[in-house]
Amino acid sequence: MNKTKTYTKINTIYKRFSGITKDNCPNPKWLKWKNKIIFGLYSDEIFEFLRNNMFEAYSKIDGTNSKIVYFPSTGKIQVGGKSDNAQSQHGQFEYLQAIADRILPILKEMYPPESAEFITETDDNDKPLLFERIRTMDEEDEFFTVRMIEVPIYIYGEYYGKGIQKVGGSYSSENHFAVFDICKQGWWLPSNMRHEICEKLNLDEVPRLDNMTLIEGERLVREGFTTHVENVVDKNLIEEGLVLRPIVPIKNSRGKRIIVKIKHCDYHEYNIVRKEFTNAEMKEFLSWYFTEIEPNSSDCINYLYN
């Protein structure tokens, strides 16, 4: 089985209260804030910069990350979870394999062997892996060979329904796979091309909502909205949240594309803990946190506590 890539890590819109432990926390009550969102402190400065720009908004279905991977050079296809070490959940891999077997003839026609693309194999730091050391006949010069690996087509989606997460049965009494992204040989496809491929393969897609700003998306998720997944068992099911991408794809200075998630449970958990603190108590906690744990963000104290 070929080694495959884990789907892009998606940051939440806000940072979290990290680094709080029993050993360094002077007030045991403050431990309740551990890993809760820091409401108002963006996890990436580019989110704050783009907060009033328009984003494509997609439902974040509460399921498990899955993928179907196709290699044009050999015509082989494989399925998996979030990582290569992921275990099949409630028939996940069997379900995906049935889909893979169905779409394989179509993929072979769409992407024949001559469309295959290759790159130099690299390590975790994107440095080329060197293999056999070769000397010239007079041994005055030497060089190393590198190995080329195929860049496949990744179809990423959410496997959800009965038995998947606590709310799985609220979606459906059966299991489903909905595509949320396609990476074609190193290129993340825009929404129109992704939709076109899904139509050709007869694959479901995660629901797309109206375009909106991050501020609008946050308001929607914070209040909670019912799922846009069709034919759900529980019509009142509150969706897990949103995944948003700029309507014009953007990458940051590290070459990573801009994509953000906003989860309803983060606000629910925040509100539960916040109700236990007066404004004065909250300001005392934040003064300690931004002095001892995250001093580089100390300018946030004045507007976060209320």
N, C-alpha and C positions, 0 to 999 in steps of 0.2 A: 504494500500500500504506500502510495506517495505521501510525503510530508506536505501538509497543507497549512495555510495561514489562518490564525485566529482573527475573527472579525475586529474591526477598529474599536478601540476602547472609547466609549462615549462619556465625556464628563458631564456631571450635573451642572446646572447653571450657577450654583453657589458652592463655596468652600464648605467644609465641615469642621466642627470643633474636634480636632485631632490632637494627639499628644497628651490628653488628660488621663492621668493614672491615679490610683489610690495613694501612691507614694509622693506625688508632687502636688496633689490637690489639697489645699488647706481647709476646704469646706466640703464635707461628704455630700452635701446636697448638690453641689456643682457637678458631681459625677453624672448626674442625669443628662447633662448636655453632651456627653461623649458621643461623637459621630453624628450629632444632629446638624442640620444645615445652619450656616451662619447667615441668617436672612439679611440680604443686602450686600454681602461681600462676594463678588463674582469670582468664580473659580479660574477664569481666564480673562485677562483685561480686554481681549478682543470681543468677548460676549458683551461687556459693558459698552464698548465702542460701537457695536452693531445693534444694540438693543432696540433702536427705533427703525431699523431696516426690516424689509420684508423677508420672511423665511417660509419655506415649504414646511407644512406641519403634517405629521403622520401620527396615527394612533400608536401608542406603545402598548401592544397586547401583552398581557401577563402570561407568558409561556416560557419556552426554553429555546435558546439560540441554536439554530441548525444550519446545515449547509449541504448543497449538492455541488460537486466539483467535476468538471469535464475537461479532459485532456485531448485536444484535437489530433495531436501527432499519432496517438495510438487508438483513439476512439474509445478510450476507457472512461468510466464514470465511477465516482465513489461518493459515499454519504458520510456525514459525521455530525458531531455536536459542536459546541463552542470551540473546543480545542481537540487535538488529536487524541488526548487522553480521556476525553469525556465518555461517560457510559450512557448507553441507551436507556431512555426513560419511558416506561409504559409503552413499549412497542415503537419507540421513536425511529430507530434505524430501519426496522422492517417497513414501516410506513413510508419513510423517505426512499427506500430502495425500490418500492413498488412504483413510486413517482419517477425515479431515475430510469427504471427499465422502460417506462412508457414514453418518456421524452427523449431517450437516447437516439432513436432513429432520426428524429427531427434535428437534434443537435449535430449529428453526423452530416446531415445535409446542409445545415446552416454553416458549419465550421469544419470543412474537410481537412485532411492531414496537412495540405500545403498552407493552411492558414495558421499553423502552429507558430508560436513565438518563444524565443529562449533568451535567458539572461545568465550572467555569471553567478554561480552560487556564492552566497556571502554568509558571514557569521552574524551574530545578533547585533553587531555594531555596523552592519552593512559594509564590512571589509571583505574583499575577495578571498575565498578559501584557496590556498595554494596546495597543490598535490605533488605529483612526481617532479623531482628535481632532475633537470637534464643538462649535461655538459656538452659542449661542442667537441669535435674530433681532437683539436689541439688542447682542450681543457682550459683554454684561456677565458672563455666566456661560458656563462651558464644562465639558465632561465627555468621558470617553473610553469607547469601546465595548470590550467584552471578547468573546472567542470561546468558545463552549461546545463541548466535545468529549465524545464518548460514552465511558462507562465500560463496557468490554466484559466478557465472561466469559472468564477465562483457565483453561485446563486445562493444568497443568504436569506434566511427567513425565520419566522417564529413558528414553532410546533406548539400547538395549544389545544385545549379541550379537556375531556374527561381524564382525571388522574394527574394532570399537569398543573402544578401550583395549587394553592388552596382554592382559588376561584375557577379552576379549570372546568368543573361541571356547570358553572354558571354561564359559561360560553356555549358549551355544547355537550351532548351525551356521547359524542364521537370525537375523534381527533382530526386536526386540520393543520395545514402548512400554508403560511401566507408569506410571500416574498416581500422583503423590505429593502433589499439592495442587490445589485449585480456588479461585480468587478470583472470586466472583460479584458483579460490579458494585461492587467496592471492599470486599467482605466476604469474609474468609477463612472458608470453610465448615468447620464441625466435622466430625469423622470420620464420624459417622453419616449426615450429609447428603451428604458427598463420596461415601461408599460407595453411597448410594441413586442418585445421578446416574450413577456409573460402571456400576451394574447396568443402568440404563435405556439407557445408550449402549453397553453390552457392551464396556467398556474394562477392561483389567487394572489392578490396583493393586500398588504395591510391598508386599511382605509386612509385616504388622504383627506384632510380637512381644508378649509380655506387658507390661503396665504395669510400670514399674520406676523406681527412684530414679536420679539421675545417678551416684551411687556404684556402684550395681549395674550400670548400663550401662557405666560405665568399666571395671569389672572384667571384664565379658563381652567387651568389645572388646579390651582389653589382652591377654587370654588368646587371643583369636581364636575365632570361631565359624563353622561352615560355613553357606553361604548357605541361605536359606529359599526362594529362587526355585525354583519347581517345574520338574521335568524338565530339570535342568541336565546338561550333558555330563560335567562333573567333579563328582562327588558330594562330593569332599573340598575343594572350593573355599572358601577363607576369605573371608568377606564383607568388603567395604571398611570397613564400620563401621555406625554407627547415626546416625539423625537423631531427636532427641527434642523433644517439645513438652509443656508442662504439660497435664495432663488437663483442667484448667480454663484456657482461653485467657487469657494475661496479656500486657499491654503495659508497657514501661518508661516512664520519665518523658519520653522523647522521642517517645512514641507508636508505638514499634517493637515488634512482637510478639516474645515470648520463644521462641526456637528455637535449638537447639544441635546441633552434629555432633561425633562422636567417631570418629576414624579409626585403624584398626589399624596402618597404616604409620607413624603418628607415634610410637607406642610402640616399634615394631620399630627405627626409625631412632635413637630415643633410646637404646635399650639397646645398640646397636652402638657408639655413641660413648661411652656411660657406662662400658663395660667397659675403655676405654683410660685411664681416670683413677682414681687412688686417691682415697680420701675426702679426704686432705689436698690433693691437686691440685684436686679439685673445689671444695673450700672456697676455695682461692686464686682460682680462676676466678670463682666467684660473688661473692667480696668485691670483685674488680675490676669485674665487670659491674654490680653493684648500687650501686657507688660512682660509676663513671664514665658508664655508659650509662643506667641506670634508677634513679637515687638515691631516687626516691619510693617504691620498693618494697624498700628496704634491710632492712626488718624480716623479709624472707623468708629471709635468709641462713641463719639458725640451723636451719631445718627442711628446706631444699631440698637441701643437699649430700649427705645420706645416701641 
